[in-house]
Amino acid sequence: MSRADHAQFNVRSAYARARAHELAKLTGMTATQIVEEALRGYVPPGAAAPAGRMVRRGPILVRRAGGKTISQAEADAALNATRERDLE
């Protein structure tokens, strides 16, 4: 004898639960149908397309620098020299 597959999805957000039931009463649908329709209609935001001279650096877009490329070691040395200079 085969068992029926009963899917279960628990919502821990009080707002989401209340809103789903509120919409279910307004539309005559079940709360499950409301959630299914919302998930079908959801489109996650796409990645930002670089524009002009912008390039991606991690999660953000920055303007591409012109001129000579500086290594991390050179940048660290310049920062250390500035921090250690005599401020008198």
Beta strands, then each sheet from edge to edge (+ up, - down):
strand 1: 54-57
strand 2: 60-63
sheet 1: 1+ 2-
end
